[in-house]
C-alpha cells in the first residue's frame, strides 16, 4: 500500500474523531443540563452518548495507526505517546497526545462507573470539555485541513455551541424546573376522613342526632291528670287506647286495667 493512502486515512480518521468527540461532548452537556429537562432520561439517550464516545476512541486508534504506518513523517511510539517528543510540530502534536490521555481516562471511568466512587467519576467525566478543547486545538494547529473554510466554520460553530451548553449547564434551574427532581418528593400523609354511611351522611353526625333524640324523649313532660281524664272520657268501653305518636307516654299515664273506674269519669 502506498504512503499516500495511509496519509489520507490518517487525515480522514482524525477529522471523524474530531467530529465524534464534539458530538459526544455536545450530547453529554445537553443531557446533563436543563436543555432536555422535560424529556427525561430514556435508555437510548445514555446509550447514544456511550456509543459516540466509544467510536471516537476507536477512530483515534485508527488515526494513530495510520500515522505510524505512514513513512513520510516517521511517527514512532515515542512521538505518538510522549508530548513534545515529535520533531514535526511538537506543540501541536502535544495537544493531541494530552487529549488522547484524557479521552482514555474518561472512557475508562465510564466503563467502571459502578465500581468507582461517584465523586471520582464526576471529576474525571467533567474533563470531557477539556478533551474537546485539546482536540480542537490539535486539529487546527497540526491538521493538514486546518486552513479549509469548512474546518474553520465547524470549529467556530462547535465552540459556540459548547460554550452555550456549558453556560446553560452551570446556571441554576428555573423556578418551573425546580420541582423536576430526579427523585420524586415523598407524598404527604393522607388526612383521615370520617367514614360515611351508605346514604352519604357521616356516622358521627348520625350518632349525635340519636343522642339528641334520646335526650329529647327522656325530657318529654308527663301528661296532666285533666288530659288523662279527658282521654278516658272519650275512650269507648273495652277498647284499646289509640295513640298517634308516643304510645309509651300515653300508656304510662293511663290507670291500670283492674283499677276501679273513676266516678267522675263515669258521669
Order of alpha helices (4+ residues) and beta strands (2+ residues): alpha-alpha-alpha-alpha-alpha-alpha-alpha-alpha-alpha-alpha-alpha
